[in-house]
């Protein structure tokens, strides 16, 4: 079987699994779980075979015309280079783990068949984006992911939080997709084709007429899809969906699509120095702001959501300094440990009966209830904080290293200003990342107070997936550093000495300072009566999470409404804590600037329609009705009346004629 055939089957199998799952969900429920898991696992095997056959050599290209357009052709094309081959393996791996995990996590959910089918369709759409060599076909996968995210985030549609979050995610990403679509058409018009290879050839020959405009339009769509400032506000709210969905969106699909798109078309952005600086500023604000917000969140999933935004900022920063190898390397590394973080968080939520870190900090021995989640999440948090030798260290230092190369003039792919912006913001974010990672670990696993509730052991499928993902979280960095350079354009992925020492030192400093702050706040909290922690009634993990979401205001349980005196984030952030916890009030600003004016405009239109337009409509109908009434009343059926009216009319006409003649 040829490499092209294998590549076609990779996105096709999950799509067929989704269709079959939807058709058989009610009539043959016993087939739902195999139809969810087996296509994803088979796609993983095939994606790995495609990666091995591609081997980091010349890209695999194949195309057939999809439909004649008469102008710019649309083709069903494949373009598989080393980046695409590795990203497809990551997508299939995370999707397989999520499907296996979900069989236990949602085992009692009556909507599991539709959920599993949507996850399969989500996976198929992302794989289509990864392998597609034509921008219009890529756009199909891009939009299908947006639709799937709407339904998956709103899985618990009974809760107003889930309904609002799904609608917000859909609208915000669509807001970015409008300029994105315009940018795609402008790019294809300049290049004369939607084929990625032809577009890159046009860029190389200097054939783009409006590179800055096109790059900025495309960047708007990427900001929406990959949750970059200022269109990142949908991602923390999307935590209202099931935890496995959060893992899939944050680790391998949806948010990864924007970063991957820029990596594919990086020469288009490099053609505009202004666009590169704008991208660097966007990445810097995103990574630093989201890290501060993560340090103030009480919901464990919102901490991880802001963490994802910050790590995507690192990837965008690498692209802003012209190195797609470092960006995709961090994308792969982040995908492994972020999927592990979310799936481990699902186990923690089930065990604690709450999403609230404040409540967990009042639970003793929670880590003893869930040893598998404790150890695997510890590994993932160390990778997130970029502590060597975990995978996050190698990939994050690769980003900082390329920024240093731009600053020192070793590369000219990006302006020096972009290098300085990314380097400084990356180092600041390294401190903050270690700080919020340490805070999460301390509050979740080092709590004091009442005994943690015992909800029994999690299903084996959930535990096995955690250990499977722990392997790449621990070893992927060193493996990629030594074995995979051919898949990254032959680039050396090793960290530079300066950024490695500086970045690791700052990360260690952030963790140590947070630990010291926690010791101080815990000593103060010991003087305050904690009260009892209400244990969640036993139930499956999905019901625990759904009920936790339904009672989120934003903390869970009466004990969590008051400020947690043991939270080191309050001490570290000081007066900034309140603003960081609210996401620096960006949603409130959007409400004031956009939502309320639109609502006011809608109210005005409704008033004009009801009071002005309908008044004219009612008046237009009333006049004939009055005339008809008058004419009907004059039809008495009396001949004498008719003759009298006729004579009176004749007299009036005669008088009028005489008056006119006299006046003349």
C-alpha positions in Angstrom: 0.0 0.0 0.0 1.4 3.3 -1.0 2.2 6.2 1.4 -0.5 8.3 -0.3 -3.2 5.6 0.3 -2.2 5.3 3.9 -2.4 9.0 4.3 -5.9 9.1 2.9 -7.0 6.4 5.3 -5.7 8.3 8.4 -8.5 11.0 8.4 -11.0 8.8 6.6 -11.2 6.0 9.3 -12.3 8.3 12.2 -14.8 9.9 9.8 -16.3 6.5 9.0 -16.3 5.6 12.7 -18.2 8.8 13.5 -20.8 8.0 10.8 -21.2 4.4 11.9 -21.4 5.5 15.6 -24.2 7.9 14.9 -26.2 5.4 12.9 -25.7 2.5 15.3 -25.8 4.5 18.6 -29.5 3.7 19.3 -30.0 0.4 17.4 -26.8 -1.4 18.5 -25.2 0.4 21.5 -22.8 -2.5 22.0 -20.8 -1.4 18.9 -20.5 2.3 20.0 -17.3 1.9 22.1 -15.4 -0.3 19.5 -16.4 2.2 16.8 -15.0 5.0 18.9 -11.7 3.4 19.9 -10.7 1.1 17.0 -10.7 3.7 14.2 -8.6 6.1 16.3 -6.1 3.4 17.1 -5.9 2.3 13.5 -5.4 5.9 12.4 -2.6 6.1 14.9 -0.9 3.0 13.5 -1.3 4.3 9.9 -0.1 7.8 10.9 3.0 6.3 12.4 3.6 4.3 9.2 3.3 7.4 7.2 5.8 9.2 9.4 8.3 6.3 9.1 7.9 6.2 5.4 8.2 9.9 5.0 11.3 9.8 7.2 11.9 13.5 7.2 12.8 13.5 3.6 11.2 15.3 0.7 7.5 16.0 1.2 4.9 13.6 -0.1 2.7 15.4 -2.6 -0.4 14.2 -4.4 -3.4 16.0 -5.9 -6.5 15.6 -8.0 -8.8 18.3 -9.1 -11.9 18.3 -6.9 -14.1 20.6 -9.0 -13.5 22.8 -12.0 -13.9 26.5 -11.0 -13.0 28.2 -14.2 -10.5 30.4 -12.3 -8.6 29.4 -9.2 -8.8 25.5 -9.0 -9.7 23.6 -5.9 -7.9 20.3 -5.5 -8.0 17.4 -3.2 -4.3 17.5 -2.4 -1.9 16.0 0.2 1.3 17.7 1.3 3.0 15.7 4.0 6.4 16.9 5.2 8.1 16.0 8.4 6.0 18.4 10.5 2.8 17.1 9.1 3.8 13.5 9.7 4.7 14.1 13.4 1.7 16.3 14.2 -0.7 13.6 12.7 0.9 11.0 15.0 0.3 13.4 18.0 -3.4 14.0 17.0 -4.1 10.3 16.6 -2.3 9.4 19.8 -4.2 12.0 21.9 -7.5 11.1 20.2 -7.0 7.4 20.9 -6.2 8.1 24.6 -9.2 10.4 24.9 -11.5 7.8 23.4 -10.2 5.0 25.7 -10.4 7.3 28.7 -13.9 8.3 27.8 -15.2 4.7 27.8 -14.6 4.8 31.6 -15.2 8.5 32.3 -18.6 8.6 30.5 -19.6 5.0 31.0 -23.0 5.9 32.5 -23.7 8.9 30.2 -26.8 8.3 28.0 -25.3 10.8 25.4 -22.1 8.9 25.1 -22.8 7.6 21.5 -23.2 11.1 20.1 -20.2 12.3 22.2 -18.0 9.5 20.8 -19.1 10.2 17.3 -18.4 13.9 17.6 -14.9 13.2 19.0 -14.2 11.0 16.0 -15.4 13.6 13.6 -13.3 16.2 15.5 -10.2 14.0 15.1 -10.9 13.4 11.4 -11.3 17.2 10.8 -7.9 17.9 12.5 -6.2 15.2 10.6 -7.6 16.7 7.4 -6.1 20.0 8.3 -2.7 18.4 9.0 -2.4 16.5 5.8 -4.3 18.8 3.4 -2.2 20.4 0.6 -5.1 22.7 -0.5 -6.3 25.6 1.5 -9.9 25.2 0.7 -9.9 21.6 1.8 -8.0 22.7 4.9 -10.8 25.2 5.5 -13.4 22.4 5.5 -11.5 20.7 8.4 -11.0 24.0 10.1 -14.8 24.8 10.1 -15.8 21.3 11.0 -13.7 21.5 14.1 -15.5 24.7 15.1 -18.9 23.0 14.8 -17.7 19.9 16.7 -16.3 22.1 19.5 -19.7 23.8 19.8 -21.5 20.5 20.5 -18.8 19.0 22.7 -18.3 22.0 24.9 -22.1 22.2 25.3 -22.3 18.4 26.2 -23.8 19.3 29.6 -26.4 21.5 27.9 -28.6 21.3 31.0 -26.3 23.7 32.7 -26.4 27.4 31.7 -22.6 27.6 31.9 -22.1 24.9 29.3 -24.7 26.5 26.9 -23.1 29.9 27.3 -19.5 28.5 26.9 -20.4 26.6 23.7 -22.0 29.6 22.1 -19.2 31.9 23.1 -16.6 29.5 21.7 -18.5 29.3 18.4 -19.0 33.1 18.1 -15.5 34.1 19.1 -13.8 31.7 16.7 -16.2 32.6 13.9 -15.2 36.3 14.6 -11.7 35.4 13.6 -12.7 33.1 10.8 -14.3 36.0 8.8 -11.0 37.9 8.1 -9.3 34.5 7.9 -11.5 33.5 4.9 -10.9 36.9 3.3 -7.1 36.4 3.7 -7.3 32.9 2.1 -9.1 34.3 -1.0 -6.6 37.2 -1.2 -3.7 34.8 -0.9 -5.1 32.5 -3.6 -5.8 35.4 -5.9 -2.2 36.6 -5.7 -0.8 33.1 -6.1 -3.4 31.9 -8.6 -4.0 28.7 -6.7 -5.1 27.3 -3.3 -2.3 24.7 -3.4 0.1 25.2 -0.6 3.2 24.3 -2.7 2.3 26.8 -5.4 1.6 29.5 -2.8 5.0 29.0 -1.2 6.6 29.1 -4.7 4.9 32.4 -5.3 6.1 33.8 -2.0 9.7 32.7 -2.8 9.6 34.5 -6.1 8.2 37.7 -4.5 4.8 37.3 -6.2 2.6 38.5 -3.3 1.2 41.9 -3.9 -0.1 42.6 -0.4 1.9 40.4 2.1 1.2 42.5 5.2 -2.6 42.7 4.7 -2.8 39.0 3.9 -0.7 38.0 6.9 -2.7 40.1 9.3 -6.0 38.8 8.0 -4.8 35.2 8.4 -3.4 36.0 11.8 -6.9 37.1 13.0 -8.2 33.7 12.2 -5.3 32.0 14.0 -5.8 34.2 17.0 -9.4 33.0 17.3 -8.7 29.3 16.7 -5.5 29.1 18.8 -6.9 31.4 21.6 -4.3 34.1 21.3 -4.8 37.7 22.6 -7.3 39.3 22.1 -9.5 36.4 21.0 -8.5 34.0 23.7 -11.4 34.5 26.1 -13.5 31.6 24.9 -11.0 28.9 26.0 -11.2 29.2 29.8 -15.0 29.1 29.6 -14.8 26.1 27.4 -13.9 24.1 30.5 -17.6 23.6 31.0 -17.3 20.7 28.7 -16.3 17.2 29.8 -12.6 16.9 30.9 -11.7 14.5 28.0 -13.0 17.1 25.5 -10.8 19.7 27.2 -7.8 17.4 26.8 -8.6 16.9 23.1 -9.1 20.5 22.3 -6.1 21.8 24.3 -3.6 19.1 23.4 -4.1 18.1 19.8 -7.0 19.7 18.0 -8.6 23.1 17.5 -6.1 25.3 19.3 -3.2 23.5 17.7 -4.6 24.1 14.2 -3.8 27.8 14.2 -0.2 27.3 15.2 0.2 24.5 12.7 -1.3 26.7 9.9 1.2 29.4 10.5 4.0 26.8 10.5 2.8 25.6 7.1 2.7 29.1 5.6 5.5 30.7 7.6 7.1 32.2 4.5 3.9 34.2 3.9 4.3 35.8 7.3 8.0 36.3 6.9 7.3 38.3 3.8 6.1 41.1 6.1 8.4 42.4 8.9 5.4 44.3 10.3 3.3 41.1 10.6 6.2 39.3 12.4 6.4 42.1 15.0 2.6 42.1 15.4 2.8 38.3 15.9 5.6 38.7 18.5 3.6 41.3 20.5 0.5 39.1 20.4 2.5 36.1 21.6 4.2 38.1 24.4 0.9 39.6 25.7 -0.7 36.2 25.5 1.9 34.2 27.3 2.6 36.7 30.1 -1.0 37.7 30.7 -2.3 34.1 30.7 0.4 33.0 33.2 -0.7 35.8 35.6 -4.3 34.7 35.2 -3.5 31.1 35.8 -1.8 32.0 39.1 -5.1 33.4 40.4 -7.7 30.8 39.2 -9.5 28.6 41.7 -10.9 26.1 39.2 -8.2 23.5 38.4 -9.4 23.2 34.8 -9.3 27.0 34.3 -5.7 27.0 35.6 -4.8 24.4 32.9 -6.8 26.4 30.3 -4.8 29.6 30.9 -1.7 27.4 30.9 -2.6 26.2 27.4 -3.0 29.8 26.2 0.4 30.6 27.6 2.1 27.6 25.9 0.4 28.5 22.6 2.0 31.9 23.1 5.4 30.2 23.2 4.6 28.5 19.9 3.4 31.7 18.3 6.5 33.4 19.6 8.8 30.8 18.0 6.9 31.4 14.7 7.3 35.2 15.2 11.1 34.8 15.2 10.9 32.7 12.0 11.5 29.1 13.3 8.7 26.6 12.7 10.9 23.8 14.0 10.9 25.1 17.5 7.2 25.9 17.3 6.1 22.4 16.2 8.6 20.8 18.6 6.8 22.6 21.5 3.5 21.7 20.0 4.3 18.0 20.1 5.8 18.2 23.6 2.9 20.3 24.9 0.4 18.0 23.4 1.6 15.0 25.4 1.9 16.7 28.8 -1.2 18.8 28.5 -3.4 15.9 27.6 -2.0 14.1 30.6 -2.7 17.2 32.8 -6.3 17.3 31.8 -7.0 13.6 32.0 -5.3 13.5 35.4 -7.4 16.5 36.5 -10.5 14.5 35.6 -9.4 11.8 38.0 -8.8 14.4 40.7 -12.2 16.0 40.2 -13.9 12.7 40.5 -12.0 11.9 43.7 -12.5 15.3 45.3 -16.0 15.9 44.1 -15.1 19.4 43.1 -13.0 21.5 40.7 -12.1 24.0 43.3 -8.4 24.1 44.4 -9.6 26.0 47.5 -11.7 23.0 48.5 -9.0 20.6 47.7 -6.5 22.5 49.9 -8.9 21.6 52.8 -8.8 17.9 52.0 -6.2 15.7 53.6 -4.6 12.7 51.9 -6.2 13.3 48.5 -3.0 12.1 46.9 -3.2 8.8 48.7 -6.7 8.2 47.2 -5.4 8.6 43.6 -1.7 7.6 43.5 -1.7 7.2 39.7 -3.1 10.7 39.1 -0.7 12.1 41.7 2.5 10.7 40.1 1.5 11.3 36.5 0.3 14.8 37.1 3.6 15.5 39.0 5.5 14.4 35.8 3.3 16.6 33.6 3.6 19.6 35.9 7.4 19.3 35.8 7.3 19.1 32.0 5.0 22.2 32.0 7.5 24.1 34.2 10.3 23.1 31.9 12.4 21.3 34.5 15.1 19.1 33.0 15.0 16.3 31.8 11.3 16.4 31.2 10.0 17.1 27.6 8.9 20.7 28.2 12.4 21.7 29.1 13.8 20.8 25.7 10.9 22.3 23.6 10.6 25.5 25.6 14.3 26.1 25.6 14.3 25.6 21.8 11.8 28.5 21.6 14.0 30.7 23.8 17.1 29.6 21.9 15.8 30.7 18.5 14.7 34.1 20.0 18.2 34.5 21.4 19.6 33.8 17.9 17.5 36.6 16.4 18.6 39.0 19.1 22.3 38.2 18.6 22.0 38.4 14.9 22.7 34.7 14.1 19.6 34.6 12.0 17.8 37.2 9.9 14.4 35.5 9.5 12.8 38.0 11.8 13.4 41.6 13.0 15.5 42.0 16.1 12.6 43.7 17.9 10.5 40.5 17.5 13.4 38.5 19.0 13.7 40.8 22.1 9.9 40.8 22.7 9.7 37.0 22.6 12.8 36.4 24.6 11.9 38.8 27.5 8.3 37.6 27.6 9.4 34.0 27.4 11.7 34.3 30.4 9.1 36.2 32.5 6.5 33.5 31.6 9.0 30.8 32.6 9.0 32.1 36.2 5.2 32.5 36.3 4.6 29.0 34.7 6.7 27.3 37.4 4.8 29.4 40.0 1.3 28.4 39.0 2.4 24.8 38.4 3.8 24.6 41.9 0.7 26.3 43.3 -1.6 23.8 41.6 0.4 20.8 42.9 0.5 22.1 46.5 -3.2 23.0 46.7 -4.3 19.8 45.1 -2.1 17.3 46.8 -0.8 18.9 50.0 -4.1 19.9 51.5 -4.9 19.9 55.2 -8.2 19.5 57.0 -10.9 16.9 56.7 -10.1 13.5 55.2 -10.6 13.4 51.5 -13.7 11.6 50.3 -13.3 8.1 49.0 -15.2 7.4 45.8 -13.4 4.2 45.0 -10.9 3.3 42.3 -11.2 4.8 38.8 -11.8 2.5 35.9 -8.6 0.8 34.6 -9.0 2.5 31.2 -8.5 5.9 32.8 -5.5 4.9 34.8 -3.7 3.1 31.9 -4.1 6.2 29.7 -2.4 8.4 32.3 0.7 6.2 32.3 0.8 5.9 28.5 0.9 9.8 28.2 3.5 10.0 31.0 6.1 8.3 28.8 6.3 11.1 26.1 5.9 13.7 28.8 9.1 12.4 30.4 11.1 11.2 27.3 9.9 13.0 24.2 12.2 16.0 24.6 15.4 14.0 24.7 14.2 11.6 22.0 13.3 14.4 19.6 16.6 16.2 20.4 18.6 13.1 19.4 16.5 11.2 16.9 14.1 13.5 15.1 16.1 16.3 13.5 15.4 15.0 10.0 11.7 15.7 10.6 12.4 19.3 11.6 14.2 20.4 8.5 17.5 19.0 9.9 17.6 21.7 12.5 19.5 21.1 15.8 16.8 21.1 18.5 19.2 21.3 21.4 18.9 24.3 23.8 21.6 26.9 24.0 23.6 27.2 27.2 22.5 30.8 28.0 18.8 30.2 27.7 19.0 26.7 29.3 20.7 28.0 32.4 18.7 31.2 32.6 15.3 29.6 31.8 15.8 26.7 34.2 17.1 29.0 36.9 14.1 31.2 36.6 11.7 28.2 36.7 13.4 26.9 39.8 13.2 30.3 41.4 9.5 30.6 40.6 8.8 27.2 42.1 10.8 27.8 45.2 9.3 31.3 45.9 5.8 29.8 45.4 6.6 27.0 47.9 7.9 29.5 50.4 4.8 31.6 50.0 2.6 28.5 50.5 4.5 27.6 53.7 3.8 31.1 55.0 0.1 31.2 54.0 -0.4 27.7 55.4 1.0 28.7 58.7 -1.4 31.6 58.8 -4.3 29.5 57.7 -3.6 27.0 60.5 -4.9 29.6 63.0 -8.2 29.8 61.2 -10.9 27.1 61.7 -11.5 25.4 58.4 -14.8 23.8 59.0 -15.9 20.5 57.4 -15.5 19.7 53.7 -18.7 18.3 52.2 -17.9 15.1 50.3 -19.6 14.6 47.0 -22.0 11.7 46.8 -20.6 8.7 44.9 -21.2 8.6 41.2 -19.5 8.3 37.9 -16.9 10.9 37.0 -19.0 12.6 34.4 -21.9 13.2 36.8 -19.5 14.6 39.4 -18.1 17.0 36.9 -21.5 18.0 35.5 -22.8 18.8 39.0 -19.6 20.7 39.9 -20.1 22.9 36.8 -23.7 23.5 37.6 -22.8 24.8 41.1 -19.8 26.9 40.0 -20.2 30.5 41.2 -17.1 30.5 40.5 -16.0 28.3 43.4 -17.6 25.1 44.4 -19.2 24.5 47.8 -19.9 27.0 50.6 -16.4 26.7 52.0 -14.8 27.9 48.8 -16.7 31.2 48.5 -14.4 32.8 51.0 -10.8 33.6 50.1 -8.5 30.7 50.7 -6.0 31.8 53.3 -3.6 29.0 52.2 -3.5 30.1 48.6 0.0 31.4 47.8 -1.3 33.0 44.6 -2.9 35.8 46.7 0.4 36.6 48.4 2.4 36.5 45.2 0.0 38.7 43.2 -1.1 41.0 45.9 -3.6 43.6 44.7 -3.3 42.2 41.1 -4.9 39.0 42.2 -8.5 40.2 41.8 -7.9 41.4 38.3 -6.0 38.3 37.3 -8.7 36.1 38.6 -11.2 37.9 36.3 -9.0 37.5 33.3 -8.0 41.2 33.6 -11.7 42.1 32.9 -11.4 41.5 29.1 -14.8 39.9 29.0 -16.3 43.0 30.7 -14.5 45.3 28.3 -15.9 43.3 25.3 -19.3 43.5 26.9 -19.1 47.3 27.2 -17.5 47.9 23.8 -19.3 45.3 21.6 -22.1 43.3 23.3 -24.0 46.2 24.8 -23.9 48.4 21.7 -25.1 45.5 19.6 -27.9 44.8 22.1 -28.8 48.5 22.1 -28.8 48.5 18.3 -31.0 45.5 18.3 -33.4 47.1 20.8 -33.5 50.2 18.5 -34.3 48.1 15.5 -37.0 46.3 17.4 -38.5 49.6 18.5 -38.5 51.1 15.0 -40.0 47.9 13.6 -42.7 47.8 16.2 -43.6 51.5 16.6 -42.7 52.9 13.1 -42.8 50.3 10.4 -45.8 48.4 11.9 -47.6 51.7 12.4 -47.4 52.4 8.6 -48.4 48.9 7.9 -51.4 49.1 10.2 -52.3 52.5 8.8 -52.1 51.2 5.2 -54.6 48.5 6.1 -56.8 50.8 8.2 -57.5 53.4 5.4 -59.0 50.9 2.9 -61.0 49.4 5.8 -62.5 52.8 6.7 -63.3 53.5 3.1 -64.9 50.1 2.7 -67.0 50.7 5.8 -68.2 54.1 4.5 -69.1 52.7 1.1 -70.8 49.7 2.7 -73.0 52.0 4.9 -74.0 54.1 1.8 -75.4 51.0 0.1 -78.8 51.1 1.7 -80.8 49.5 -1.1 -83.2 52.5 -1.2 -83.7 53.8 -4.8 -84.9 57.3 -3.6 -81.6 57.7 -1.6 -79.6 56.7 -4.7 -81.5 59.2 -6.9 -81.2 62.0 -4.3 -77.4 61.4 -4.1 -77.2 61.4 -7.9 -79.1 64.7 -8.2 -77.0 66.3 -5.4 -73.8 65.3 -7.1 -75.1 66.7 -10.4 -75.9 70.0 -8.7 -72.5 70.1 -7.1 -70.8 69.5 -10.4 -72.9 72.2 -12.1 -72.1 74.7 -9.5 -68.4 73.9 -9.7 -68.5 74.3 -13.5 -70.2 77.7 -13.2 -67.7 78.9 -10.6 -64.8 77.8 -12.8 -66.2 79.5 -15.8 -66.9 82.7 -14.0 -63.5 82.8 -12.5 -62.0 82.3 -16.0 
